Amino acid sequence: MRARAYTREVMKIVTTNRKAGFNYHFLDKLECGIKLVGSEVKSIRKGSINLNDSYATIRDGEVFLLNMYIAAYEKGSHYNAEERRVRKLLLKKQQINKLADKVAQKGFALVPTKVYFKDALVKVEIALAKGKHTYDKKNVIKDRDVKRDMDRQIREAKK
């Protein structure tokens, strides 16, 4: 039997869901695999993917990702998958049960935060999230504007 050589895990982020960070407080993040067809993987490698308005749900003890857009691969055949089809996420049963208990509480949701390649595999990071209130979002915008103004004044003072 041949010994395996040590391989360094390389993580290449394909896309992130920046809107989710603005709309939710993340409580816990979890890495999971995703069930895809070949043309979808090629399209993801090209960067033709969008996580806006996508979310995960638990049905019959399985986790599914809904409303994630993966563009049809232009060099694919007529067997290309639908662009916004329901995709199964690959998690262990114990992890699914833990998530199901948390999501059952009011106000919690499963939100995908990023899609990336770990070695040659496509991985999705989902977060257990609680929705932000409007006043929380306004405070984030206000803090960002204040920081931008301070940075601008510092730059101008250095000139």
Steps between C-alpha positions, in 0.01 A plus 500: 500500500629839404519783753320819408705812465408792721284745308450856607137611503452788262190712542392717207195714577267523201228727641378649826158617612576851624131588524451225760755662732299820487160335556590238765698443818702180454496270802674192362665410169526154349682361196311252286523332164248546223359254249562635147519376143816538290394798293409690819851447638650637179272801518599560864869482405428774247336710777145495361327466836288727721392448861268802531158407642602136549429309818511148640216296642465166675254246357467135606833500681692647204626852432423666165628824352234699316517791257876485437576606143758306298509607135466234234840394365520637146705206368267247662238296323125498532549304825594818690321527834250774582661821618304536825425137581488365855840360600569258783761592761713222641515493881519235766175397669616634837574842348160506329320418824684777684410750228137384492465570873638852461303587184176387665533800734339821379721741311778263396594416141768312307679735263785414259790740553757381245580239237858386456721220373684297761755306296275384212171487692232768504408600855228730629523683831158538660431707807238467768374856498252725675349791307609854585251769585477818295668706770797259504543546125480879534768493770730297274457754219556789739819346644634428150436861391669642811804276447521602132486871594771455763726319254443773242589774751817314603606464136438872436691599816805304381514694172 
